[in-house]
C-alpha cells in the first residue's frame, strides 16, 4: 500500500484547498483519507492508482510527497486557540506571520506552540518554538537534535518576525555539519548556537527557563459551545475520513463563512467559529454521514504512529480491556510505538519489540518524567511483557499515574497549609496596644529567640510594650 502526503502548514486547512484535493480524488474514485500526527493529510491508495493520482495532483499544482517524509509538516497549536487556550497574546495573526515567513520547505521538524496548552506537543520537533508566557511576541527555543533525544534550551528569546529566518539558519547549520549535530547523542547546543549569525535578529535574554505546562488533554470531540459560538471536534476510530463527508464539510464551511478547518496531532479535525444559526445544519450533516460522537475518553487519549495497522489493532485491543475494567484515564496520554525512533506523544508509552527472529512480540511500558509527554522517559514500568498480560499491566501503570497525582495534590495542600500557618503566625497582635508579635524577630527583652512561633510562647508571656498577658493577643482580622 502506498500513500501520498500533503502538508497543511500549522494544521490550518483552507476548505477551498481541501475541496480541490477531494475533487481530484473523486475523479479517481478514491473514497477515504487520513490525517497524521503532524497535522498533515495522508491519502492511502493501491499502487495501481498511484500514477494517475500523481499526474492529477501535479496538474492541479498541489505539492505532495509519495511514500516519504523528506519535508515534514510544521506543527502548531493554532487549532486549539480560543477553544482550549485562552488569556494568551497569541492569535491567528501571529501564527500567520510565522507560517507565511517560512519561504522554504523545511527538512527538519518545526513546532510552533503556545506555552499555555498541552493539546499539541511542544517538543516533538527538531526546532521547537514555545511562546513566552511573560514577554509578548518573544519565543523560547528548544532544539532537539535529529535522531536523538538530546534537547537544548537556548538562553535567549527570539522575536516573532524573526522566527522563520532563524529556523532556516538553524536548519542549515545542523545539516551542514551532521557529524556534530545529526544523530549525535553528544551534540552540543552551545556549539550550535555559537555559530549563528544573530546580529540581524531581535533577541533578548530570557529572564528564566520556559515553564512547560503539566499535561491535561481536553475532551476534543463533539459540538461544543465557546464564547457565543461553537466548535466541532471530529474523531474517527479507524482514523479514516470519508471523502464524501469531507467534501460536504468543506461546502458547509464555505456556505457559512467558516474560513478554516484545523487538523490536530490526535488525527482529528476541529472546526471553529460555527454560528448559532448554523448549528442545525452541522448536526444534520453529522447525522447524514452517521458520524459517531462522544467516544470514551480512554480511547481519545491514545497516540499512534502514522501508517501503523499493527499499532491501531493494539490500541483497539487495549481500549477494549480498559473499557471492560471501567478504567479512568483522564489527564493522561498513552502512546503506542511499533517502530524504533518513531515519535509518539505519551505520558505512558507502550513499545513493541520482536523476539525470536520476528516470530513473537513482547512489550515494554515506559513512563515519562511526571507523566508529562513533553518530558523524557522517567522509568521503565515493566519489560518484555507478553500480549496476554499487557492490558492489565497498562491498567496498573495508569493506576500508578493517579497515585502520583494524589501525592502531588497532598504535597500542594501541605505546602498551602504551611504557608497559611506562616501567615497566621505573622498576624498575632496585642489588642490592648496593637503591638504585633513577629516570630522572625522573637522578643529578646524576654529571652525569646528569633524564629519562635507565637504558639510556642509560654503561657506567662506578656506584651513587650504594655505587659498585657498572652491571652490578650488575637489574629489580625479575627
LINUR-V796169 format. One record per pair of residues at least 12 apart in sequence whose ideal C-beta (glycine too) atoms are under 10 Angstrom apart, sorted by the first residue. I is the first residue (numbers start at 1). GAP is how many residues later the second one is. D is the distance in whole Angstrom. If there is no record, write none. Layout:
BEGIN
I:GAP:D
I:GAP:D
END
This chain:
BEGIN
1:43:6
1:44:7
1:45:7
1:46:8
1:66:9
1:306:8
1:308:9
2:41:9
2:42:8
2:43:6
2:44:8
2:45:6
2:46:10
2:47:8
2:48:5
2:51:9
2:52:10
2:64:7
2:65:5
3:30:10
3:31:8
3:33:10
3:39:5
3:40:6
3:41:5
3:42:7
3:47:9
3:62:9
3:63:8
3:64:6
3:65:10
3:303:9
3:304:6
4:17:10
4:21:10
4:26:10
4:29:9
4:37:8
4:38:7
4:39:4
4:40:8
4:41:7
4:45:10
4:46:8
4:49:6
4:50:8
4:53:7
4:58:9
4:60:5
4:61:7
4:62:6
4:63:8
5:29:10
5:31:7
5:33:9
5:35:6
5:36:7
5:37:6
5:38:8
5:58:10
5:59:6
5:60:5
5:61:8
5:62:8
5:63:8
5:64:7
5:65:10
5:66:9
5:67:9
5:68:8
5:301:9
5:302:10
6:12:9
6:15:7
6:27:9
6:30:10
6:34:6
6:35:4
6:36:8
6:37:7
6:51:8
6:56:7
6:57:7
6:58:5
6:59:8
6:67:9
7:29:9
7:31:8
7:32:8
7:33:5
7:34:8
7:56:7
7:57:8
7:58:8
7:64:7
7:65:8
7:66:4
7:67:8
7:98:9
7:99:10
8:27:9
8:30:10
8:31:6
8:32:6
8:33:7
8:65:7
8:66:9
8:252:10
8:253:9
8:254:9
8:255:6
9:30:9
9:31:10
9:64:7
9:65:5
9:66:9
9:67:8
9:69:10
9:86:9
9:87:10
9:89:9
9:90:5
9:91:9
9:93:7
9:97:10
9:101:10
9:103:10
10:29:7
10:63:8
10:64:6
10:65:7
10:66:3
10:67:9
10:68:5
10:69:8
10:85:6
10:86:9
10:88:8
10:89:5
10:92:10
10:100:10
10:101:10
10:102:7
10:110:10
10:252:9
10:253:9
11:24:9
11:27:8
11:28:3
11:29:8
11:62:8
11:63:9
11:64:7
11:65:6
11:66:9
11:67:6
11:68:5
11:69:9
11:84:10
11:109:8
11:249:10
11:250:9
11:251:5
11:252:4
11:253:7
11:254:8
11:258:9
11:259:9
12:27:8
12:62:10
12:64:7
12:66:6
12:67:8
12:80:9
12:83:7
12:84:8
12:87:7
12:247:10
12:248:6
12:249:8
12:250:7
12:251:8
13:22:9
13:26:9
13:28:8
13:66:9
13:233:10
13:237:9
13:240:9
13:247:7
13:248:4
13:249:7
13:250:6
13:256:8
13:258:10
14:236:9
14:239:9
14:240:10
14:245:8
14:246:7
14:247:8
15:231:10
15:232:10
15:234:7
15:235:4
15:236:8
15:237:9
15:238:4
15:239:5
15:240:10
15:243:7
15:244:7
15:245:7
15:246:6
15:256:9
16:234:7
16:237:9
16:238:7
16:243:9
17:24:10
17:45:8
17:233:9
17:244:10
18:15:10
18:23:8
18:228:7
18:229:9
18:231:8
18:232:5
18:235:9
18:243:7
18:245:10
19:227:8
19:228:6
19:229:10
19:230:9
19:231:4
19:232:7
19:234:9
19:235:8
20:37:10
20:40:6
20:41:9
20:42:7
20:230:9
21:12:8
21:20:7
21:22:8
21:35:10
21:36:8
21:39:8
21:41:6
21:43:9
21:222:9
21:225:9
21:226:10
21:229:10
22:19:10
22:221:5
22:222:9
22:223:10
22:224:6
22:225:5
22:226:10
22:227:10
22:228:7
23:33:10
23:37:9
23:220:9
23:224:8
23:227:10
24:19:10
24:28:10
24:29:7
24:31:10
24:32:5
24:33:6
24:35:9
24:36:6
24:38:7
25:18:7
25:20:9
25:24:10
25:28:8
25:31:9
25:32:9
25:218:5
25:221:9
25:222:9
26:217:7
26:218:9
26:221:8
27:25:9
27:26:9
27:29:7
28:15:10
28:17:8
28:21:6
28:24:6
28:25:6
28:27:10
28:28:7
29:20:8
29:214:10
30:13:7
30:14:8
30:15:6
30:16:9
30:19:7
30:22:10
30:23:7
30:213:7
31:209:9
31:211:7
31:212:5
31:213:7
32:12:7
32:13:10
32:204:10
32:206:9
32:207:10
32:208:5
32:209:7
32:210:6
32:211:6
32:212:10
32:213:10
32:214:9
33:12:10
33:206:10
33:207:8
33:208:6
33:209:9
33:210:6
33:213:7
34:202:9
34:204:9
34:205:5
34:206:6
34:207:7
34:233:7
34:272:8
34:273:8
35:199:10
35:201:9
35:204:8
35:205:10
35:206:7
35:228:5
35:229:8
35:230:9
35:231:9
35:232:5
35:233:7
35:234:7
35:271:9
36:33:9
36:36:10
36:37:8
36:203:9
36:227:8
36:229:9
36:231:7
36:269:9
36:270:4
36:271:8
37:35:10
37:36:9
37:38:8
37:84:9
37:87:8
37:227:10
37:228:5
37:229:8
37:230:7
37:266:7
37:267:8
37:268:7
37:269:6
37:305:9
37:306:7
37:307:7
37:308:8
38:31:9
38:34:6
38:35:4
38:36:8
38:37:5
38:71:7
38:72:10
38:73:9
38:83:10
38:86:8
38:87:9
38:225:9
38:227:7
38:268:8
38:305:9
39:34:6
39:35:8
39:36:6
39:37:8
39:39:9
39:40:8
39:81:8
39:223:8
39:224:4
39:225:7
39:226:6
39:227:10
39:228:9
40:24:10
40:25:9
40:29:9
40:31:10
40:32:8
40:33:4
40:34:10
40:35:9
40:223:7
40:266:8
41:23:9
41:32:9
41:200:9
41:205:10
41:222:7
42:197:9
42:225:9
42:264:6
42:265:7
43:14:9
43:21:8
43:23:10
43:200:9
44:195:10
44:196:8
44:263:8
45:21:10
50:16:7
50:17:9
53:13:9
54:12:7
63:42:8
67:240:9
69:38:9
69:40:9
69:237:9
70:35:8
70:37:6
71:33:10
71:34:5
71:35:7
71:36:6
71:37:10
72:33:10
72:34:7
72:35:8
72:36:7
72:37:5
72:38:8
72:53:8
72:54:9
72:271:10
73:33:9
73:36:8
73:37:9
73:190:9
74:24:9
74:25:7
74:28:7
74:32:7
74:35:8
74:36:5
74:37:8
74:38:7
74:51:8
74:53:10
74:93:9
75:34:7
75:35:7
75:36:5
75:37:7
75:38:8
75:45:6
75:46:7
75:47:10
75:49:7
75:50:6
75:53:9
75:188:10
75:189:10
75:190:7
76:14:10
76:19:6
76:22:8
76:23:7
76:34:9
76:35:7
76:36:4
76:37:7
76:38:9
76:44:7
76:53:9
76:186:9
76:189:10
77:13:8
77:18:8
77:34:9
77:35:7
77:36:5
77:37:5
77:38:9
77:39:9
77:40:6
77:41:9
77:42:7
77:43:4
77:44:9
77:45:8
77:53:10
77:54:9
77:185:10
77:187:10
77:188:9
78:12:8
78:13:9
78:14:7
78:16:9
78:17:5
78:18:9
78:20:10
78:21:9
78:34:8
78:35:10
78:36:9
78:42:9
78:182:9
78:184:7
78:192:10
78:194:10
79:40:8
79:41:7
79:141:9
79:152:9
79:154:10
79:181:9
79:182:9
79:183:3
79:184:7
79:185:5
79:186:9
79:187:10
79:189:9
79:190:9
79:191:5
79:192:9
79:193:8
80:33:10
80:34:8
80:36:10
80:37:6
80:38:9
80:39:4
80:40:6
80:138:8
80:140:8
80:151:10
80:182:8
80:184:8
80:185:10
80:190:8
80:192:10
81:13:10
81:14:8
81:33:7
81:35:10
81:36:9
81:38:10
81:181:9
81:191:8
82:144:7
82:145:7
82:147:9
82:149:8
82:190:6
82:191:9
83:34:10
83:36:9
83:135:8
83:137:9
83:141:8
83:143:5
83:144:9
83:146:10
83:147:10
83:148:5
83:150:9
83:179:9
83:187:7
83:189:6
84:30:9
84:32:9
84:33:6
84:34:9
84:35:5
84:36:9
84:132:9
84:133:9
84:134:5
84:135:10
84:136:8
84:142:9
84:147:9
84:186:9
85:28:10
85:29:5
85:30:10
85:31:6
85:32:5
85:33:10
85:34:8
85:35:10
85:133:10
86:30:8
86:31:10
86:140:9
86:141:9
87:29:7
88:26:6
88:27:8
88:28:5
88:29:8
88:43:7
88:45:8
88:48:9
89:25:9
89:27:10
89:42:7
89:43:9
89:44:9
89:45:10
89:46:9
89:47:4
89:48:7
89:49:10
89:71:10
90:22:9
90:23:9
90:24:5
90:25:9
90:26:8
90:27:10
90:41:6
90:46:9
90:47:9
90:70:9
92:167:10
92:168:8
92:180:10
93:67:10
94:18:9
94:20:10
94:37:8
94:42:9
94:43:7
94:45:10
94:66:6
94:67:10
94:69:10
95:17:7
95:19:9
95:65:10
97:40:9
97:63:6
97:64:7
97:66:8
97:67:8
98:12:9
98:14:6
98:31:8
98:41:9
98:62:7
98:63:8
98:64:10
98:65:5
98:66:6
98:69:9
99:13:8
99:64:10
99:65:8
100:64:8
101:59:9
101:60:7
101:61:9
101:62:7
101:63:3
101:64:7
101:65:10
101:66:9
101:67:9
102:61:9
102:62:5
102:63:9
102:65:7
102:66:8
103:61:7
103:62:9
103:65:8
104:60:9
104:61:10
104:63:9
104:64:6
104:67:8
104:68:10
106:19:9
106:20:9
106:21:8
106:58:10
106:61:7
106:62:8
106:64:10
106:65:6
107:19:9
107:39:9
107:64:7
107:67:10
107:68:7
108:17:8
108:18:4
108:19:6
108:35:10
108:36:10
108:37:10
108:38:6
108:59:8
108:62:8
108:63:5
108:64:10
108:66:7
108:67:8
108:74:10
109:15:7
109:16:4
109:17:5
109:18:7
109:19:9
109:35:8
109:37:8
109:62:10
109:234:8
110:15:5
110:16:7
110:17:5
110:18:8
110:19:7
110:53:9
110:54:9
110:57:6
110:58:10
110:60:9
110:61:8
111:12:7
111:13:6
111:14:4
111:15:9
111:16:7
111:17:5
111:18:7
111:19:8
111:31:9
111:33:9
111:154:10
112:13:9
112:15:9
112:16:8
112:17:5
112:18:9
112:19:8
112:27:8
112:51:7
112:52:10
112:55:9
113:12:9
113:15:7
113:16:7
113:17:5
113:18:7
113:26:9
113:27:10
113:29:10
113:99:10
113:100:10
113:261:9
114:16:8
114:17:5
114:19:9
114:99:9
115:15:5
115:16:5
115:17:7
115:18:5
115:19:10
115:24:9
115:25:8
115:95:6
115:96:7
115:97:7
115:98:7
116:15:8
116:17:7
116:97:7
117:14:10
117:96:7
117:99:9
117:101:9
118:94:8
118:95:5
118:96:7
118:97:5
118:98:6
118:99:7
118:100:9
118:213:10
118:215:9
118:227:9
118:229:10
118:254:8
118:255:8
118:256:7
119:96:10
119:97:9
119:98:7
119:99:6
119:101:7
119:145:7
119:146:8
119:147:8
119:151:10
120:144:7
120:145:5
120:146:9
120:225:9
121:94:10
121:144:6
121:182:9
121:212:9
121:222:8
121:223:9
121:224:5
121:225:10
121:252:6
121:253:7
122:18:10
122:20:8
122:88:9
122:90:6
122:91:8
122:223:10
122:250:10
122:251:9
122:252:5
123:19:6
123:20:10
123:21:6
123:28:6
123:30:10
123:89:8
123:220:10
123:222:10
123:250:9
123:251:5
123:252:9
123:253:9
124:20:8
124:141:8
124:179:10
124:219:5
124:220:9
124:221:6
124:249:9
124:250:9
125:17:8
125:18:9
125:19:7
125:42:10
125:218:9
126:16:9
126:17:7
126:18:5
126:19:7
126:20:5
126:21:9
126:22:10
126:25:10
126:41:10
126:44:9
126:45:8
126:48:7
126:55:10
126:56:10
127:14:7
127:15:8
127:16:6
127:17:8
127:19:10
127:36:9
127:39:9
127:40:5
127:41:10
127:43:6
127:44:7
127:47:9
128:12:8
128:13:7
128:14:4
128:15:7
128:16:7
128:23:8
128:25:9
128:82:10
128:246:10
129:12:6
129:13:8
129:29:8
129:31:9
129:34:6
129:37:9
129:38:8
130:12:6
130:23:9
130:80:5
130:81:10
130:82:8
130:83:10
130:244:9
131:26:10
131:29:9
131:79:9
132:25:6
132:26:10
132:72:10
132:74:8
132:75:9
132:76:10
132:78:7
133:75:10
133:77:8
133:78:7
133:80:9
134:23:10
134:72:10
134:73:7
134:74:8
134:77:10
135:22:6
135:24:10
135:69:7
135:71:8
135:72:8
136:24:9
137:20:9
137:21:10
137:22:6
137:23:5
137:24:8
137:26:10
137:65:9
138:18:9
138:19:4
138:20:7
138:21:6
138:22:7
138:24:10
138:25:10
138:64:9
138:65:8
138:66:7
138:68:8
139:15:10
139:17:10
139:18:6
139:19:5
139:20:8
139:21:7
139:23:9
139:24:6
139:27:9
139:64:10
139:67:10
139:71:9
140:13:7
140:14:7
140:15:10
140:16:9
140:17:6
140:18:8
140:66:7
140:68:10
140:69:8
140:70:4
140:71:10
140:72:10
141:12:7
141:13:4
141:14:9
141:15:8
141:16:8
141:17:6
141:22:9
141:25:8
141:26:9
141:29:8
141:48:9
141:52:8
141:62:10
141:65:9
141:69:9
142:12:8
142:47:9
142:68:8
142:70:9
142:232:9
143:27:7
143:31:8
143:38:9
143:44:9
143:46:6
143:49:7
143:50:8
144:43:10
144:45:10
144:199:10
145:29:7
145:35:9
145:36:6
145:37:7
145:38:8
145:39:7
145:40:8
145:41:10
145:42:4
145:43:9
145:44:8
145:47:8
146:25:10
146:28:7
146:29:9
146:32:8
146:35:7
146:36:5
146:37:6
146:38:9
146:41:9
147:31:10
147:35:6
147:36:4
147:37:8
147:38:9
147:40:10
147:194:7
148:33:9
148:34:9
148:35:6
148:36:7
148:37:5
148:38:9
148:39:6
148:193:10
149:36:8
149:192:10
149:227:6
149:228:8
150:31:9
150:34:8
150:35:6
150:36:8
150:37:5
150:38:9
150:39:8
150:226:10
151:38:8
151:223:10
151:224:10
151:225:8
152:35:8
152:36:8
152:37:3
152:38:8
152:39:10
152:40:7
152:41:8
153:36:8
153:53:9
153:56:6
153:57:7
153:59:10
154:16:10
154:35:7
154:36:9
154:38:9
154:39:6
154:42:9
154:49:9
154:52:8
154:56:10
155:34:10
155:35:9
155:38:9
155:48:10
155:50:7
155:51:6
155:54:8
156:37:8
156:40:10
156:42:8
156:45:9
156:47:5
156:48:7
156:49:6
156:50:6
157:45:9
157:46:6
157:47:5
157:48:7
157:49:5
157:50:9
157:53:9
158:40:9
158:43:6
158:44:8
158:45:5
158:46:9
158:48:10
159:42:7
159:43:4
159:44:7
159:45:8
160:42:9
161:40:9
161:41:7
162:36:9
162:38:8
162:39:4
162:40:6
162:41:8
163:38:9
165:35:8
165:36:7
166:30:8
166:32:8
166:34:10
166:35:6
166:37:9
169:26:9
169:27:6
169:28:7
169:29:9
169:31:9
169:32:9
170:22:8
170:23:9
170:25:10
170:26:7
173:18:10
173:19:6
173:20:9
173:22:5
173:23:7
173:24:10
174:13:9
174:18:7
174:21:10
176:19:9
177:14:9
177:15:9
177:18:8
180:12:8
180:15:10
181:14:10
183:158:10
212:158:10
212:160:7
212:161:10
212:162:5
212:163:8
213:159:8
213:161:8
214:117:9
214:156:7
214:157:9
214:158:6
214:160:9
214:191:10
214:194:9
215:116:7
215:117:8
215:118:6
215:130:9
215:131:10
215:132:6
215:153:9
215:155:8
215:156:7
215:157:5
215:158:6
215:159:7
215:160:9
216:114:9
216:115:6
216:116:10
216:117:10
216:156:10
217:49:8
217:80:8
217:83:8
217:84:6
217:86:10
217:112:9
217:113:8
217:114:7
217:115:7
217:116:6
217:128:10
217:130:9
217:156:9
218:15:9
218:79:10
218:82:10
218:113:10
219:14:8
219:75:9
219:76:9
219:78:6
219:81:7
219:82:10
219:111:9
220:13:5
220:14:9
220:15:7
220:44:7
220:46:6
220:48:6
220:49:10
220:50:7
220:77:10
220:80:7
221:12:4
221:13:7
221:14:5
221:45:9
221:47:7
221:49:10
221:71:9
221:72:6
221:73:7
221:74:6
221:76:9
221:78:10
221:79:6
222:12:9
222:13:9
222:64:10
222:71:5
222:72:6
222:73:9
223:48:9
223:51:8
223:56:7
223:59:6
223:60:7
223:63:8
223:70:7
224:50:10
225:49:9
225:51:9
225:54:9
226:46:8
226:47:10
226:48:10
227:46:10
228:47:9
228:48:7
229:29:10
229:43:7
229:44:6
229:45:6
229:46:6
229:47:7
229:49:9
229:50:9
230:41:9
230:42:8
230:43:8
230:44:4
230:45:8
230:46:7
230:48:8
230:49:6
230:52:8
231:31:9
231:39:6
231:40:7
231:41:5
231:42:8
231:43:7
232:17:9
232:26:9
232:29:10
232:37:8
232:38:7
232:39:4
232:40:8
232:41:10
232:42:6
232:47:9
232:50:6
232:51:10
232:53:10
232:54:8
232:59:10
232:61:9
233:29:9
233:31:8
233:33:9
233:35:6
233:36:7
233:37:5
233:38:8
233:39:10
233:60:8
233:67:9
234:12:10
234:15:8
234:27:9
234:30:10
234:34:6
234:35:5
234:36:8
234:37:8
234:52:8
234:57:6
234:58:10
234:59:8
235:29:9
235:31:7
235:32:8
235:33:4
235:34:8
235:56:9
235:57:9
235:58:8
235:59:10
235:60:6
235:64:8
235:65:6
236:31:8
236:32:8
236:33:9
236:55:8
236:56:9
236:59:9
237:55:8
237:58:7
237:62:7
237:63:10
237:75:9
237:78:9
237:79:8
237:82:9
238:71:10
238:74:7
238:78:9
239:28:5
239:29:9
239:65:8
239:67:9
239:68:10
239:69:9
239:70:10
239:73:7
239:76:10
240:27:10
241:26:9
241:27:10
241:28:8
241:48:10
241:50:10
242:47:6
242:48:10
242:49:9
244:44:10
244:45:7
245:40:8
245:41:9
245:43:8
245:44:4
245:45:9
245:46:7
246:15:9
246:23:8
246:43:10
248:37:6
248:40:8
248:41:7
249:12:7
249:20:8
249:22:7
249:33:9
249:36:7
249:37:10
249:40:9
249:42:10
251:34:9
252:19:9
252:22:9
252:26:8
252:29:6
252:30:7
252:32:10
252:33:6
253:18:7
253:20:9
253:21:9
253:25:10
253:29:10
255:23:8
255:26:8
256:15:10
256:17:9
256:18:7
256:19:7
256:21:9
256:22:4
256:25:7
256:26:8
257:16:8
257:18:8
257:21:9
258:13:6
258:14:8
258:15:5
258:16:6
258:17:9
258:20:8
258:24:10
259:13:9
259:14:7
260:12:7
260:13:8
265:38:8
265:79:10
265:80:7
266:34:7
266:35:9
266:36:9
266:37:7
266:38:10
266:67:9
266:79:9
267:35:10
267:36:9
267:37:8
267:39:8
268:32:8
295:24:9
296:23:7
296:26:8
296:27:6
296:30:10
296:31:10
296:33:9
297:25:10
297:31:8
297:32:6
297:33:6
297:34:9
297:35:9
298:20:9
298:21:6
298:23:10
298:24:5
298:25:7
298:27:10
298:28:10
298:29:6
298:30:7
298:31:4
298:32:8
298:34:9
298:36:8
298:100:8
299:16:8
299:17:9
299:19:9
299:20:5
299:21:10
299:23:8
299:24:8
299:30:9
299:35:10
300:19:10
300:29:9
300:33:10
301:18:9
301:21:9
301:28:5
301:29:8
301:30:9
301:31:6
301:32:6
301:33:5
301:34:10
301:45:9
301:46:9
301:47:9
301:97:10
302:12:9
302:13:5
302:14:9
302:16:8
302:17:7
302:20:10
302:27:9
302:31:8
302:32:5
302:33:7
302:34:7
302:42:9
302:44:8
302:48:9
303:12:9
303:30:6
303:31:7
303:32:4
303:33:7
303:34:10
303:40:9
303:41:5
303:42:5
303:43:6
303:46:9
303:70:8
304:30:10
304:31:8
304:32:5
304:33:9
304:34:8
304:38:9
304:40:7
305:30:9
305:31:7
305:32:7
305:33:6
305:34:6
305:37:5
305:38:8
305:39:6
306:36:9
306:38:10
307:32:10
308:28:8
308:29:9
308:30:5
308:31:7
308:34:8
308:36:10
309:29:9
310:26:9
310:28:5
310:29:9
310:42:7
310:51:9
311:24:9
311:25:5
311:26:8
311:27:5
311:28:9
311:31:9
311:33:9
311:39:9
311:41:8
312:24:9
312:26:10
313:23:10
313:25:10
314:22:6
314:24:7
314:36:7
314:38:7
314:47:9
314:49:8
314:73:8
314:76:8
314:77:10
315:19:8
315:21:6
315:35:9
317:70:8
317:73:8
317:74:7
318:16:8
318:18:8
318:32:7
318:69:10
318:72:7
318:73:5
318:76:6
318:77:9
319:15:10
319:72:9
320:71:8
321:69:9
321:70:3
321:71:7
321:73:8
321:74:7
322:12:9
322:69:7
322:72:8
322:73:7
322:76:8
324:67:9
324:71:10
325:66:8
325:67:8
325:70:6
325:73:10
327:64:10
327:67:9
327:68:5
327:71:6
327:72:8
328:70:8
328:71:9
328:73:10
328:74:7
329:18:10
329:19:9
329:65:10
329:66:9
329:69:6
329:72:8
329:73:9
330:72:9
331:16:9
331:40:8
331:70:8
331:71:9
331:74:7
332:14:9
332:15:5
332:16:7
332:39:7
332:41:9
332:65:9
332:66:6
332:69:5
332:70:9
332:73:9
333:12:6
333:13:5
333:14:5
333:15:8
333:16:9
333:35:9
333:38:9
333:39:9
333:40:5
334:12:6
334:13:7
334:14:5
334:15:8
334:16:7
334:31:10
334:39:10
334:60:7
334:63:9
334:64:8
334:67:10
335:12:8
335:13:7
335:14:4
335:15:7
335:16:9
335:31:9
335:33:9
335:38:7
336:12:10
336:13:7
336:14:5
336:15:8
336:16:8
336:27:9
337:12:6
337:13:7
337:14:4
337:15:7
337:16:10
337:26:10
337:27:9
337:29:9
338:12:9
338:13:8
338:14:5
338:15:9
338:16:10
338:23:9
339:12:10
339:13:9
340:13:9
344:29:9
345:23:10
345:28:5
345:29:8
346:20:8
346:21:9
346:22:7
346:25:9
346:27:5
346:31:10
347:19:10
347:20:7
347:21:5
347:22:9
347:23:8
347:24:4
347:25:6
347:26:5
347:27:9
347:28:9
347:31:9
347:50:10
347:51:10
347:54:7
347:57:10
348:17:6
348:18:7
348:19:6
348:20:7
348:23:7
348:25:9
348:33:7
348:46:7
348:49:5
348:50:7
348:52:9
348:53:7
349:15:8
349:16:7
349:17:5
349:18:8
349:19:7
349:24:9
349:28:8
349:32:10
349:48:10
350:13:6
350:14:8
350:15:6
350:16:8
350:31:10
350:35:9
350:40:7
350:41:10
350:43:9
350:44:6
350:47:9
351:12:7
351:13:5
351:14:8
351:15:6
351:29:10
351:32:10
352:12:8
352:35:9
352:38:9
353:30:9
353:31:8
355:29:8
360:26:8
360:27:9
361:25:8
361:26:7
361:29:10
362:21:8
362:22:4
362:23:6
362:24:6
362:25:8
362:28:9
363:19:8
363:20:9
363:21:8
363:22:5
363:23:8
363:24:7
363:26:9
363:27:5
363:30:8
363:31:9
364:16:6
364:17:8
364:18:7
364:19:5
364:20:7
364:21:7
364:26:10
364:29:10
365:15:8
365:16:4
365:17:5
365:18:8
365:20:7
365:25:8
365:28:6
365:29:6
365:31:9
365:32:5
365:33:10
365:35:10
366:12:8
366:13:8
366:14:6
366:15:7
366:16:9
366:17:9
366:31:9
367:12:6
367:13:8
367:14:5
367:15:10
367:30:6
367:33:7
367:34:8
367:37:9
370:31:10
370:34:8
370:35:10
370:38:8
371:26:9
371:27:10
371:29:9
371:30:5
371:31:10
371:33:6
371:34:8
371:37:10
378:26:10
379:21:10
381:12:7
381:13:9
381:15:8
381:16:5
381:19:7
382:12:9
382:14:8
382:15:8
421:32:8
421:34:9
422:17:9
422:31:9
423:52:10
423:53:10
424:29:9
424:30:8
424:31:9
424:51:6
424:52:9
424:53:10
424:54:10
425:12:9
425:13:9
425:14:5
425:15:9
425:27:10
425:28:5
425:29:6
425:30:8
425:31:10
425:50:9
426:12:7
426:13:7
426:14:8
426:27:10
426:28:9
426:49:10
426:50:9
427:27:9
427:46:10
427:47:9
427:48:5
427:49:4
427:50:7
427:51:8
428:25:9
428:26:4
428:27:9
428:29:9
428:42:9
428:45:5
428:46:7
428:47:6
428:48:8
428:50:10
429:34:9
429:43:9
429:44:6
429:45:7
429:46:8
429:47:6
430:32:9
430:33:4
430:34:9
430:35:7
430:36:7
430:37:10
430:38:5
430:39:10
430:40:9
430:42:6
430:43:6
430:44:8
431:32:9
431:37:7
431:40:10
431:41:5
431:42:7
431:43:6
432:31:7
432:33:9
432:34:5
432:35:9
432:36:4
432:37:9
432:40:6
432:41:9
433:30:6
433:31:10
433:32:5
433:33:4
433:34:9
433:35:7
433:39:9
434:29:10
434:31:9
434:32:10
434:42:10
435:28:6
435:29:7
435:30:5
435:31:7
435:33:9
435:38:9
436:37:9
436:40:8
437:15:9
437:16:10
437:17:5
437:20:8
437:24:9
437:26:8
437:27:8
437:33:9
437:36:7
438:12:9
438:16:9
439:12:6
439:13:6
439:14:5
439:15:6
439:16:9
439:17:9
439:18:9
440:12:10
442:15:9
443:14:8
443:18:8
443:19:9
443:20:9
443:21:5
444:20:9
445:19:5
445:20:10
446:12:9
446:14:10
446:15:7
446:16:7
446:17:10
446:18:7
448:13:8
448:16:9
454:16:8
454:19:7
454:21:9
457:13:6
457:16:9
458:12:8
459:12:8
461:12:9
END
